[in-house]
Amino acid sequence: MRRAVRFPTNPEELPAILGMSTHVPPADATRSATWNSVHTAALQTLPRSLRLLGVAAPDIDDLVQDVLLAAYESLDRFDPDYPASASPPPPREADSAVDPPRQAPEPGPGAPVIETPHRPCPAAPRAVPRAREASERDDTFAEELRLLTAARERLTAGDPAGALRQIAVHEQRFPGGQLKNVRERLRTVALARVAAPEQGATGSEPSR
């Protein structure tokens, strides 16, 4: 288990707390200000970022300590102006020397002209059947829903026999339809109400 480490805002305290050797360079005003900036930014962003990454809560403090320790040890190499002052590498000569596009030789006056036969796009003929199939599926589902909605309304109105007729029509037209399970549940309720008519007097709607 790692020992709890308190990271100070004053870089002069860090070697003693971490048990580091005394060869760490002494702090000056610039180094202290830089460390304060890094320390503050890390404490504001690291814990939340680690939580978002799914790090367990007991491990967050240890990871923050590791990052701060690495940041302190590399503080002398820290250059906050590096992204702004860095210049892009000069372009290579090989990249700048671009060959001019080659032009096809023009046919001579006696050369025969060969026409390339036009080939239709292979994907074009399939686009229409796919759209037609999707439209047919939508129409089929809408018709199934209409028939079973009518059956449910018959049950709600206390007419289980009428509901069974609608269910029979649905089964005849769509024996393996998308709403087959709904049809069978409605059939079970309708048959129960035909066997016991007093249950349909309440006008309760079957569960969907």
PAGU-60407 format. One line per field, with one value per residue (C-alpha): x, y, z; residue number from 1. Coordinates in nm, 4 decimals, padded with zeros to 6 digits. Layout:
BEGIN
X	X/...
Y	Y/...
Z	Z/...
n	NUM/...
//
This chain:
BEGIN
X	00.0000/00.1322/00.1823/-00.0289/00.1674/00.0796/00.1910/00.2842/00.2457/00.6012/00.8474/01.1143/00.9067/00.8625/01.2042/01.1732/00.8161/00.8926/01.2281/01.4097/01.7820/01.9067/02.0423/01.7112/01.7893/01.6930/01.3704/01.3692/01.0827/01.0316/01.0445/00.8067/00.5559/00.5786/00.5253/00.2289/00.0681/00.1281/00.0175/-00.3048/-00.3969/-00.3314/-00.5439/-00.8280/-00.8354/-00.6727/-00.9189/-01.2226/-01.0521/-00.9520/-01.3071/-01.4401/-01.1905/-01.3321/-01.0438/-01.1474/-01.1770/-00.9035/-00.6551/-00.7191/-00.5006/-00.2124/-00.2257/-00.2434/00.0643/00.2521/00.1696/00.2695/00.5945/00.6838/00.5908/00.8134/01.1097/01.0823/01.0058/01.3397/01.2441/00.8955/00.8436/00.4901/00.5652/00.6712/00.3470/00.3361/00.7053/00.7514/00.7785/00.6729/00.9556/01.0690/00.9249/01.1453/01.2724/01.1399/00.7884/00.8114/00.9306/00.6037/00.6019/00.3664/00.0647/00.1208/-00.1111/-00.2239/-00.0910/-00.3424/-00.4459/-00.3196/-00.5481/-00.5852/-00.6235/-00.9619/-01.1794/-01.2759/-01.5829/-01.6001/-01.9339/-02.1454/-02.1938/-02.4722/-02.3782/-02.4339/-02.5744/-02.8345/-03.0790/-03.0801/-03.1671/-03.5269/-03.6070/-03.4664/-03.6766/-03.9807/-03.9191/-03.8927/-04.2165/-04.3946/-04.2780/-04.4119/-04.7465/-04.7724/-04.6982/-04.9556/-05.2230/-05.1408/-05.1632/-05.4985/-05.6552/-05.5297/-05.6286/-05.9816/-05.9758/-05.8647/-06.1405/-06.3964/-06.2701/-06.2904/-06.6481/-06.7443/-06.7636/-06.5152/-06.6793/-06.6140/-06.2567/-06.2105/-06.3313/-06.0717/-05.8064/-05.9069/-05.8713/-05.5256/-05.4209/-05.5465/-05.3626/-05.0519/-05.0022/-04.6395/-04.6685/-04.4595/-04.7406/-04.8077/-04.7401/-04.9810/-05.2467/-05.2121/-05.2396/-05.5571/-05.6947/-05.6347/-05.8209/-06.1087/-06.1576/-06.1567/-06.4256/-06.6381/-06.6184/-06.6948/-06.8917/-06.9086/-06.5361/-06.5961/-06.8570/-06.5869/-06.4654/-06.1016/-05.8539/-05.6144/-05.2518/-05.0306
Y	00.0000/00.3429/00.5954/00.9058/01.1950/01.5601/01.7614/02.1156/02.4271/02.5253/02.3110/02.3447/02.1196/01.8372/01.6607/01.6281/01.4972/01.2378/01.1354/01.2498/01.3201/01.6722/01.7052/01.8645/02.2173/02.4945/02.6760/03.0244/03.2610/03.1386/02.7708/02.8281/03.0092/02.7336/02.4618/02.6468/02.6625/02.2943/02.1879/02.3907/02.2740/01.9099/01.9164/02.0820/01.8446/01.5112/01.3686/01.4405/01.3043/00.9833/00.9337/00.9738/00.7093/00.4640/00.4654/00.3346/00.6020/00.4553/00.4651/00.8247/00.9825/00.7468/00.8266/01.2008/01.1669/00.9810/01.2507/01.5347/01.3617/01.3123/01.6730/01.8016/01.5905/01.7221/02.0798/02.2092/02.0906/02.2425/02.5116/02.6583/02.8592/02.5558/02.5060/02.8747/02.9111/02.5824/02.6323/02.3691/02.1759/02.3161/02.1379/01.8775/01.9342/01.5991/01.7069/02.0366/01.8782/01.7472/01.5860/01.7587/01.5511/01.3379/01.3873/01.1010/01.1204/01.2437/00.9868/01.0359/01.1368/00.7773/00.6117/00.4440/00.5847/00.3138/00.3893/00.2407/00.0629/00.2136/-00.0164/00.0554/00.0848/-00.2583/-00.1002/00.1073/-00.1761/-00.2989/00.0367/00.0314/-00.3261/-00.2519/00.0617/-00.1311/-00.4084/-00.1564/00.0105/-00.3251/-00.4157/-00.0867/-00.1398/-00.4959/-00.3866/-00.1068/-00.3521/-00.5985/-00.3209/-00.2054/-00.5518/-00.6155/-00.2667/-00.3396/-00.6680/-00.4882/-00.2302/-00.5130/-00.6581/-00.3214/-00.2806/-00.6187/-00.8049/-01.0941/-01.2749/-00.9732/-00.9635/-01.3299/-01.2558/-00.9808/-01.2140/-01.4849/-01.2392/-01.1423/-01.5071/-01.5843/-01.2925/-01.2877/-01.6351/-01.5592/-01.1805/-00.9399/-00.9056/-01.2777/-01.2733/-00.9832/-01.1728/-01.4815/-01.2778/-01.1128/-01.4541/-01.5863/-01.2931/-01.3155/-01.6902/-01.6409/-01.3750/-01.5910/-01.8686/-01.6271/-01.3308/-01.1545/-01.0775/-00.8647/-00.6515/-00.4498/-00.3175/-00.3558/-00.3409/-00.6374/-00.5782/-00.5151
Z	00.0000/-00.0855/00.1854/00.1750/00.0313/00.0712/-00.2297/-00.1259/-00.3254/-00.2303/-00.4314/-00.1587/00.0695/-00.1847/-00.1518/00.2251/00.2106/-00.0592/00.0889/-00.2251/-00.2318/-00.1792/-00.5346/-00.6418/-00.7644/-00.5243/-00.5992/-00.7337/-00.8035/-01.1611/-01.0642/-00.7738/-00.9949/-01.2565/-00.9970/-00.8509/-01.1952/-01.2686/-00.9201/-00.9333/-01.2830/-01.1943/-00.8801/-01.0708/-01.3683/-01.2819/-01.0227/-01.2396/-01.5523/-01.3741/-01.2468/-01.6007/-01.7162/-01.4631/-01.2136/-00.8724/-00.6048/-00.3768/-00.6688/-00.7770/-00.5083/-00.5876/-00.9590/-00.8911/-00.6694/-00.9438/-01.1980/-00.9650/-00.8732/-01.2405/-01.3126/-01.0308/-01.1391/-01.4972/-01.3946/-01.5259/-01.8759/-01.8615/-02.1247/-02.1216/-02.4370/-02.6419/-02.8378/-02.9373/-03.0222/-03.2010/-03.5740/-03.8240/-03.9903/-04.3255/-04.6262/-04.7817/-05.1315/-05.2429/-05.1457/-05.3325/-05.6537/-05.7883/-06.1272/-06.3726/-06.4727/-06.7750/-07.0687/-07.2846/-07.6395/-07.8909/-08.1522/-08.5030/-08.7879/-08.9102/-08.5716/-08.5136/-08.2378/-07.9874/-07.7810/-07.4346/-07.3833/-07.1093/-06.8136/-06.5678/-06.2037/-06.0422/-05.7267/-05.9103/-05.9994/-05.6383/-05.4847/-05.6080/-05.4899/-05.1450/-05.1145/-05.2359/-04.9808/-04.6969/-04.8083/-04.8262/-04.4751/-04.3429/-04.5160/-04.3823/-04.0273/-04.0506/-04.1699/-03.8918/-03.6369/-03.7764/-03.7471/-03.3945/-03.2807/-03.4020/-03.2077/-02.8914/-02.9343/-02.9656/-02.6379/-02.4656/-02.5909/-02.4411/-02.7744/-02.7480/-03.0422/-03.2649/-03.1381/-03.2315/-03.5841/-03.6229/-03.4821/-03.7316/-04.0203/-03.8972/-03.8650/-04.2148/-04.3756/-04.1564/-04.0030/-03.9138/-03.8961/-03.6933/-03.4361/-03.3986/-03.0228/-02.9722/-03.1672/-02.9482/-02.6277/-02.7562/-02.8543/-02.5017/-02.3463/-02.5957/-02.5425/-02.1664/-02.1925/-02.4221/-02.1620/-01.8758/-02.0153/-01.6792/-01.7032/-02.0095/-01.8364/-01.6616/-01.9970/-01.8965/-02.1811/-02.2218/-02.1448/-02.4437
n	1/2/3/4/5/6/7/8/9/10/11/12/13/14/15/16/17/18/19/20/21/22/23/24/25/26/27/28/29/30/31/32/33/34/35/36/37/38/39/40/41/42/43/44/45/46/47/48/49/50/51/52/53/54/55/56/57/58/59/60/61/62/63/64/65/66/67/68/69/70/71/72/73/74/75/76/77/78/79/80/81/82/83/84/85/86/87/88/89/90/91/92/93/94/95/96/97/98/99/100/101/102/103/104/105/106/107/108/109/110/111/112/113/114/115/116/117/118/119/120/121/122/123/124/125/126/127/128/129/130/131/132/133/134/135/136/137/138/139/140/141/142/143/144/145/146/147/148/149/150/151/152/153/154/155/156/157/158/159/160/161/162/163/164/165/166/167/168/169/170/171/172/173/174/175/176/177/178/179/180/181/182/183/184/185/186/187/188/189/190/191/192/193/194/195/196/197/198/199/200/201/202/203/204/205/206/207/208
//
